[in-house]
Structures are given as C-alpha cells and as structure tokens.
Amino acid sequence: MLRFLGLVTGPELAAAHVATLAGTTVFEAEEALEELVEAGLLRRSFTSR
C-alpha cells in the first residue's frame, strides 16, 4: 500500500483514492492506511471542509 502513496499528488488523500490506486476495497484501504499510521509511516490530519 505504501508504494501507491507516492502516486498521490498533494498532501491529502482519501481511502477511496488509495483503494482505486491499489485495486482494493475502501475498507481494505482504510485498514492498510491505519496500519501505516500506527507504524508511524503516515500522519493523520483533520481538516474542516
């Protein structure tokens, strides 16, 4: 999953975008992203849009 994040242009991404890039479901992408956050490889950011 981490290798697909290099394809994202910009500082923000959504699980749906990662799922599309990786060819997985949104649920699987969310789980993988959470594992990367827990491992310290990603940082969760909250924006008010």
mmCIF file of the N, C-alpha and C atoms, coordinates in Angstrom:
data_MODEL
# 
_entry.id   MODEL 
# 
loop_
_atom_site.group_PDB 
_atom_site.id 
_atom_site.type_symbol 
_atom_site.label_atom_id 
_atom_site.label_alt_id 
_atom_site.label_comp_id 
_atom_site.label_asym_id 
_atom_site.label_entity_id 
_atom_site.label_seq_id 
_atom_site.pdbx_PDB_ins_code 
_atom_site.Cartn_x 
_atom_site.Cartn_y 
_atom_site.Cartn_z 
_atom_site.occupancy 
_atom_site.B_iso_or_equiv 
_atom_site.pdbx_formal_charge 
_atom_site.auth_seq_id 
_atom_site.auth_comp_id 
_atom_site.auth_asym_id 
_atom_site.auth_atom_id 
_atom_site.pdbx_PDB_model_num 
ATOM 1   N N  . MET A 1 1  ? 0.827   -1.188 0.000  1.00 0.00 ? 1  MET A N  1 
ATOM 2   C CA . MET A 1 1  ? 0.000   0.000  0.000  1.00 0.00 ? 1  MET A CA 1 
ATOM 3   C C  . MET A 1 1  ? 0.870   1.250  0.000  1.00 0.00 ? 1  MET A C  1 
ATOM 4   N N  . LEU A 1 2  ? 1.945   1.220  0.757  1.00 0.00 ? 2  LEU A N  1 
ATOM 5   C CA . LEU A 1 2  ? 2.797   2.396  0.890  1.00 0.00 ? 2  LEU A CA 1 
ATOM 6   C C  . LEU A 1 2  ? 3.341   2.845  -0.459 1.00 0.00 ? 2  LEU A C  1 
ATOM 7   N N  . ARG A 1 3  ? 3.661   1.916  -1.338 1.00 0.00 ? 3  ARG A N  1 
ATOM 8   C CA . ARG A 1 3  ? 4.213   2.300  -2.647 1.00 0.00 ? 3  ARG A CA 1 
ATOM 9   C C  . ARG A 1 3  ? 3.218   3.066  -3.503 1.00 0.00 ? 3  ARG A C  1 
ATOM 10  N N  . PHE A 1 4  ? 1.940   2.844  -3.322 1.00 0.00 ? 4  PHE A N  1 
ATOM 11  C CA . PHE A 1 4  ? 0.937   3.573  -4.097 1.00 0.00 ? 4  PHE A CA 1 
ATOM 12  C C  . PHE A 1 4  ? 0.779   5.015  -3.627 1.00 0.00 ? 4  PHE A C  1 
ATOM 13  N N  . LEU A 1 5  ? 1.153   5.298  -2.400 1.00 0.00 ? 5  LEU A N  1 
ATOM 14  C CA . LEU A 1 5  ? 1.001   6.652  -1.881 1.00 0.00 ? 5  LEU A CA 1 
ATOM 15  C C  . LEU A 1 5  ? 1.914   7.642  -2.601 1.00 0.00 ? 5  LEU A C  1 
ATOM 16  N N  . GLY A 1 6  ? 2.986   7.152  -3.186 1.00 0.00 ? 6  GLY A N  1 
ATOM 17  C CA . GLY A 1 6  ? 3.869   8.010  -3.973 1.00 0.00 ? 6  GLY A CA 1 
ATOM 18  C C  . GLY A 1 6  ? 3.206   8.514  -5.245 1.00 0.00 ? 6  GLY A C  1 
ATOM 19  N N  . LEU A 1 7  ? 2.132   7.897  -5.659 1.00 0.00 ? 7  LEU A N  1 
ATOM 20  C CA . LEU A 1 7  ? 1.409   8.321  -6.859 1.00 0.00 ? 7  LEU A CA 1 
ATOM 21  C C  . LEU A 1 7  ? 0.435   9.455  -6.584 1.00 0.00 ? 7  LEU A C  1 
ATOM 22  N N  . VAL A 1 8  ? 0.170   9.716  -5.315 1.00 0.00 ? 8  VAL A N  1 
ATOM 23  C CA . VAL A 1 8  ? -0.782  10.757 -4.941 1.00 0.00 ? 8  VAL A CA 1 
ATOM 24  C C  . VAL A 1 8  ? -0.091  12.114 -5.007 1.00 0.00 ? 8  VAL A C  1 
ATOM 25  N N  . THR A 1 9  ? -0.687  13.023 -5.765 1.00 0.00 ? 9  THR A N  1 
ATOM 26  C CA . THR A 1 9  ? -0.137  14.371 -5.831 1.00 0.00 ? 9  THR A CA 1 
ATOM 27  C C  . THR A 1 9  ? -0.868  15.246 -4.840 1.00 0.00 ? 9  THR A C  1 
ATOM 28  N N  . GLY A 1 10 ? -0.145  15.822 -3.936 1.00 0.00 ? 10 GLY A N  1 
ATOM 29  C CA . GLY A 1 10 ? -0.749  16.673 -2.924 1.00 0.00 ? 10 GLY A CA 1 
ATOM 30  C C  . GLY A 1 10 ? -0.620  16.084 -1.546 1.00 0.00 ? 10 GLY A C  1 
ATOM 31  N N  . PRO A 1 11 ? -0.879  16.895 -0.544 1.00 0.00 ? 11 PRO A N  1 
ATOM 32  C CA . PRO A 1 11 ? -0.670  16.460 0.836  1.00 0.00 ? 11 PRO A CA 1 
ATOM 33  C C  . PRO A 1 11 ? -1.811  15.646 1.433  1.00 0.00 ? 11 PRO A C  1 
ATOM 34  N N  . GLU A 1 12 ? -2.954  15.592 0.784  1.00 0.00 ? 12 GLU A N  1 
ATOM 35  C CA . GLU A 1 12 ? -4.105  14.893 1.345  1.00 0.00 ? 12 GLU A CA 1 
ATOM 36  C C  . GLU A 1 12 ? -4.532  13.746 0.445  1.00 0.00 ? 12 GLU A C  1 
ATOM 37  N N  . LEU A 1 13 ? -5.088  12.719 1.059  1.00 0.00 ? 13 LEU A N  1 
ATOM 38  C CA . LEU A 1 13 ? -5.627  11.613 0.287  1.00 0.00 ? 13 LEU A CA 1 
ATOM 39  C C  . LEU A 1 13 ? -6.791  11.013 1.044  1.00 0.00 ? 13 LEU A C  1 
ATOM 40  N N  . ALA A 1 14 ? -7.636  10.352 0.317  1.00 0.00 ? 14 ALA A N  1 
ATOM 41  C CA . ALA A 1 14 ? -8.791  9.681  0.911  1.00 0.00 ? 14 ALA A CA 1 
ATOM 42  C C  . ALA A 1 14 ? -8.642  8.181  0.668  1.00 0.00 ? 14 ALA A C  1 
ATOM 43  N N  . ALA A 1 15 ? -9.238  7.410  1.542  1.00 0.00 ? 15 ALA A N  1 
ATOM 44  C CA . ALA A 1 15 ? -9.165  5.954  1.406  1.00 0.00 ? 15 ALA A CA 1 
ATOM 45  C C  . ALA A 1 15 ? -9.710  5.500  0.060  1.00 0.00 ? 15 ALA A C  1 
ATOM 46  N N  . ALA A 1 16 ? -10.716 6.190  -0.443 1.00 0.00 ? 16 ALA A N  1 
ATOM 47  C CA . ALA A 1 16 ? -11.282 5.820  -1.748 1.00 0.00 ? 16 ALA A CA 1 
ATOM 48  C C  . ALA A 1 16 ? -10.250 5.990  -2.864 1.00 0.00 ? 16 ALA A C  1 
ATOM 49  N N  . HIS A 1 17 ? -9.444  7.030  -2.784 1.00 0.00 ? 17 HIS A N  1 
ATOM 50  C CA . HIS A 1 17 ? -8.409  7.238  -3.799 1.00 0.00 ? 17 HIS A CA 1 
ATOM 51  C C  . HIS A 1 17 ? -7.346  6.149  -3.716 1.00 0.00 ? 17 HIS A C  1 
ATOM 52  N N  . VAL A 1 18 ? -6.936  5.825  -2.504 1.00 0.00 ? 18 VAL A N  1 
ATOM 53  C CA . VAL A 1 18 ? -5.934  4.785  -2.312 1.00 0.00 ? 18 VAL A CA 1 
ATOM 54  C C  . VAL A 1 18 ? -6.476  3.438  -2.769 1.00 0.00 ? 18 VAL A C  1 
ATOM 55  N N  . ALA A 1 19 ? -7.737  3.164  -2.489 1.00 0.00 ? 19 ALA A N  1 
ATOM 56  C CA . ALA A 1 19 ? -8.351  1.900  -2.915 1.00 0.00 ? 19 ALA A CA 1 
ATOM 57  C C  . ALA A 1 19 ? -8.327  1.780  -4.435 1.00 0.00 ? 19 ALA A C  1 
ATOM 58  N N  . THR A 1 20 ? -8.624  2.863  -5.113 1.00 0.00 ? 20 THR A N  1 
ATOM 59  C CA . THR A 1 20 ? -8.609  2.839  -6.577 1.00 0.00 ? 20 THR A CA 1 
ATOM 60  C C  . THR A 1 20 ? -7.200  2.569  -7.094 1.00 0.00 ? 20 THR A C  1 
ATOM 61  N N  . LEU A 1 21 ? -6.212  3.253  -6.540 1.00 0.00 ? 21 LEU A N  1 
ATOM 62  C CA . LEU A 1 21 ? -4.834  3.059  -6.976 1.00 0.00 ? 21 LEU A CA 1 
ATOM 63  C C  . LEU A 1 21 ? -4.346  1.638  -6.713 1.00 0.00 ? 21 LEU A C  1 
ATOM 64  N N  . ALA A 1 22 ? -4.728  1.078  -5.571 1.00 0.00 ? 22 ALA A N  1 
ATOM 65  C CA . ALA A 1 22 ? -4.241  -0.237 -5.175 1.00 0.00 ? 22 ALA A CA 1 
ATOM 66  C C  . ALA A 1 22 ? -5.112  -1.387 -5.677 1.00 0.00 ? 22 ALA A C  1 
ATOM 67  N N  . GLY A 1 23 ? -6.279  -1.057 -6.207 1.00 0.00 ? 23 GLY A N  1 
ATOM 68  C CA . GLY A 1 23 ? -7.179  -2.104 -6.691 1.00 0.00 ? 23 GLY A CA 1 
ATOM 69  C C  . GLY A 1 23 ? -7.803  -2.900 -5.566 1.00 0.00 ? 23 GLY A C  1 
ATOM 70  N N  . THR A 1 24 ? -8.104  -2.231 -4.452 1.00 0.00 ? 24 THR A N  1 
ATOM 71  C CA . THR A 1 24 ? -8.720  -2.896 -3.305 1.00 0.00 ? 24 THR A CA 1 
ATOM 72  C C  . THR A 1 24 ? -10.046 -2.221 -2.979 1.00 0.00 ? 24 THR A C  1 
ATOM 73  N N  . THR A 1 25 ? -10.687 -2.710 -1.954 1.00 0.00 ? 25 THR A N  1 
ATOM 74  C CA . THR A 1 25 ? -11.912 -2.060 -1.490 1.00 0.00 ? 25 THR A CA 1 
ATOM 75  C C  . THR A 1 25 ? -11.545 -0.885 -0.584 1.00 0.00 ? 25 THR A C  1 
ATOM 76  N N  . VAL A 1 26 ? -12.482 -0.003 -0.369 1.00 0.00 ? 26 VAL A N  1 
ATOM 77  C CA . VAL A 1 26 ? -12.250 1.130  0.526  1.00 0.00 ? 26 VAL A CA 1 
ATOM 78  C C  . VAL A 1 26 ? -11.974 0.626  1.941  1.00 0.00 ? 26 VAL A C  1 
ATOM 79  N N  . PHE A 1 27 ? -12.691 -0.401 2.364  1.00 0.00 ? 27 PHE A N  1 
ATOM 80  C CA . PHE A 1 27 ? -12.477 -0.971 3.695  1.00 0.00 ? 27 PHE A CA 1 
ATOM 81  C C  . PHE A 1 27 ? -11.037 -1.465 3.849  1.00 0.00 ? 27 PHE A C  1 
ATOM 82  N N  . GLU A 1 28 ? -10.538 -2.204 2.858  1.00 0.00 ? 28 GLU A N  1 
ATOM 83  C CA . GLU A 1 28 ? -9.162  -2.708 2.912  1.00 0.00 ? 28 GLU A CA 1 
ATOM 84  C C  . GLU A 1 28 ? -8.160  -1.559 2.906  1.00 0.00 ? 28 GLU A C  1 
ATOM 85  N N  . ALA A 1 29 ? -8.431  -0.528 2.124  1.00 0.00 ? 29 ALA A N  1 
ATOM 86  C CA . ALA A 1 29 ? -7.545  0.629  2.081  1.00 0.00 ? 29 ALA A CA 1 
ATOM 87  C C  . ALA A 1 29 ? -7.525  1.349  3.422  1.00 0.00 ? 29 ALA A C  1 
ATOM 88  N N  . GLU A 1 30 ? -8.687  1.500  4.046  1.00 0.00 ? 30 GLU A N  1 
ATOM 89  C CA . GLU A 1 30 ? -8.748  2.151  5.361  1.00 0.00 ? 30 GLU A CA 1 
ATOM 90  C C  . GLU A 1 30 ? -7.941  1.371  6.392  1.00 0.00 ? 30 GLU A C  1 
ATOM 91  N N  . GLU A 1 31 ? -8.052  0.058  6.365  1.00 0.00 ? 31 GLU A N  1 
ATOM 92  C CA . GLU A 1 31 ? -7.296  -0.772 7.307  1.00 0.00 ? 31 GLU A CA 1 
ATOM 93  C C  . GLU A 1 31 ? -5.793  -0.633 7.071  1.00 0.00 ? 31 GLU A C  1 
ATOM 94  N N  . ALA A 1 32 ? -5.393  -0.654 5.805  1.00 0.00 ? 32 ALA A N  1 
ATOM 95  C CA . ALA A 1 32 ? -3.975  -0.537 5.479  1.00 0.00 ? 32 ALA A CA 1 
ATOM 96  C C  . ALA A 1 32 ? -3.433  0.839  5.865  1.00 0.00 ? 32 ALA A C  1 
ATOM 97  N N  . LEU A 1 33 ? -4.206  1.887  5.616  1.00 0.00 ? 33 LEU A N  1 
ATOM 98  C CA . LEU A 1 33 ? -3.781  3.233  5.995  1.00 0.00 ? 33 LEU A CA 1 
ATOM 99  C C  . LEU A 1 33 ? -3.649  3.351  7.507  1.00 0.00 ? 33 LEU A C  1 
ATOM 100 N N  . GLU A 1 34 ? -4.564  2.745  8.238  1.00 0.00 ? 34 GLU A N  1 
ATOM 101 C CA . GLU A 1 34 ? -4.498  2.777  9.696  1.00 0.00 ? 34 GLU A CA 1 
ATOM 102 C C  . GLU A 1 34 ? -3.243  2.067  10.189 1.00 0.00 ? 34 GLU A C  1 
ATOM 103 N N  . GLU A 1 35 ? -2.889  0.957  9.560  1.00 0.00 ? 35 GLU A N  1 
ATOM 104 C CA . GLU A 1 35 ? -1.655  0.251  9.937  1.00 0.00 ? 35 GLU A CA 1 
ATOM 105 C C  . GLU A 1 35 ? -0.434  1.131  9.690  1.00 0.00 ? 35 GLU A C  1 
ATOM 106 N N  . LEU A 1 36 ? -0.435  1.884  8.594  1.00 0.00 ? 36 LEU A N  1 
ATOM 107 C CA . LEU A 1 36 ? 0.684   2.785  8.304  1.00 0.00 ? 36 LEU A CA 1 
ATOM 108 C C  . LEU A 1 36 ? 0.757   3.920  9.324  1.00 0.00 ? 36 LEU A C  1 
ATOM 109 N N  . VAL A 1 37 ? -0.391  4.403  9.765  1.00 0.00 ? 37 VAL A N  1 
ATOM 110 C CA . VAL A 1 37 ? -0.421  5.445  10.806 1.00 0.00 ? 37 VAL A CA 1 
ATOM 111 C C  . VAL A 1 37 ? 0.142   4.875  12.103 1.00 0.00 ? 37 VAL A C  1 
ATOM 112 N N  . GLU A 1 38 ? -0.296  3.680  12.474 1.00 0.00 ? 38 GLU A N  1 
ATOM 113 C CA . GLU A 1 38 ? 0.167   3.048  13.720 1.00 0.00 ? 38 GLU A CA 1 
ATOM 114 C C  . GLU A 1 38 ? 1.667   2.759  13.681 1.00 0.00 ? 38 GLU A C  1 
ATOM 115 N N  . ALA A 1 39 ? 2.203   2.493  12.486 1.00 0.00 ? 39 ALA A N  1 
ATOM 116 C CA . ALA A 1 39 ? 3.636   2.222  12.341 1.00 0.00 ? 39 ALA A CA 1 
ATOM 117 C C  . ALA A 1 39 ? 4.459   3.508  12.270 1.00 0.00 ? 39 ALA A C  1 
ATOM 118 N N  . GLY A 1 40 ? 3.782   4.639  12.244 1.00 0.00 ? 40 GLY A N  1 
ATOM 119 C CA . GLY A 1 40 ? 4.481   5.917  12.198 1.00 0.00 ? 40 GLY A CA 1 
ATOM 120 C C  . GLY A 1 40 ? 4.924   6.329  10.808 1.00 0.00 ? 40 GLY A C  1 
ATOM 121 N N  . LEU A 1 41 ? 4.383   5.677  9.780  1.00 0.00 ? 41 LEU A N  1 
ATOM 122 C CA . LEU A 1 41 ? 4.767   5.995  8.402  1.00 0.00 ? 41 LEU A CA 1 
ATOM 123 C C  . LEU A 1 41 ? 3.857   7.035  7.765  1.00 0.00 ? 41 LEU A C  1 
ATOM 124 N N  . LEU A 1 42 ? 2.692   7.250  8.357  1.00 0.00 ? 42 LEU A N  1 
ATOM 125 C CA . LEU A 1 42 ? 1.759   8.287  7.911  1.00 0.00 ? 42 LEU A CA 1 
ATOM 126 C C  . LEU A 1 42 ? 1.284   9.047  9.131  1.00 0.00 ? 42 LEU A C  1 
ATOM 127 N N  . ARG A 1 43 ? 0.845   10.268 8.877  1.00 0.00 ? 43 ARG A N  1 
ATOM 128 C CA . ARG A 1 43 ? 0.280   11.077 9.958  1.00 0.00 ? 43 ARG A CA 1 
ATOM 129 C C  . ARG A 1 43 ? -1.150  11.422 9.589  1.00 0.00 ? 43 ARG A C  1 
ATOM 130 N N  . ARG A 1 44 ? -2.035  11.232 10.526 1.00 0.00 ? 44 ARG A N  1 
ATOM 131 C CA . ARG A 1 44 ? -3.445  11.554 10.314 1.00 0.00 ? 44 ARG A CA 1 
ATOM 132 C C  . ARG A 1 44 ? -3.617  13.062 10.439 1.00 0.00 ? 44 ARG A C  1 
ATOM 133 N N  . SER A 1 45 ? -4.362  13.624 9.526  1.00 0.00 ? 45 SER A N  1 
ATOM 134 C CA . SER A 1 45 ? -4.617  15.058 9.544  1.00 0.00 ? 45 SER A CA 1 
ATOM 135 C C  . SER A 1 45 ? -6.118  15.276 9.451  1.00 0.00 ? 45 SER A C  1 
ATOM 136 N N  . PHE A 1 46 ? -6.605  16.218 10.227 1.00 0.00 ? 46 PHE A N  1 
ATOM 137 C CA . PHE A 1 46 ? -8.032  16.529 10.213 1.00 0.00 ? 46 PHE A CA 1 
ATOM 138 C C  . PHE A 1 46 ? -8.198  17.931 9.671  1.00 0.00 ? 46 PHE A C  1 
ATOM 139 N N  . THR A 1 47 ? -9.058  18.066 8.665  1.00 0.00 ? 47 THR A N  1 
ATOM 140 C CA . THR A 1 47 ? -9.350  19.388 8.096  1.00 0.00 ? 47 THR A CA 1 
ATOM 141 C C  . THR A 1 47 ? -10.837 19.630 8.194  1.00 0.00 ? 47 THR A C  1 
ATOM 142 N N  . SER A 1 48 ? -11.185 20.869 8.278  1.00 0.00 ? 48 SER A N  1 
ATOM 143 C CA . SER A 1 48 ? -12.614 21.219 8.319  1.00 0.00 ? 48 SER A CA 1 
ATOM 144 C C  . SER A 1 48 ? -13.015 21.767 6.967  1.00 0.00 ? 48 SER A C  1 
ATOM 145 N N  . ARG A 1 49 ? -13.696 20.936 6.228  1.00 0.00 ? 49 ARG A N  1 
ATOM 146 C CA . ARG A 1 49 ? -14.146 21.330 4.885  1.00 0.00 ? 49 ARG A CA 1 
ATOM 147 C C  . ARG A 1 49 ? -15.628 21.304 4.828  1.00 0.00 ? 49 ARG A C  1 
# 
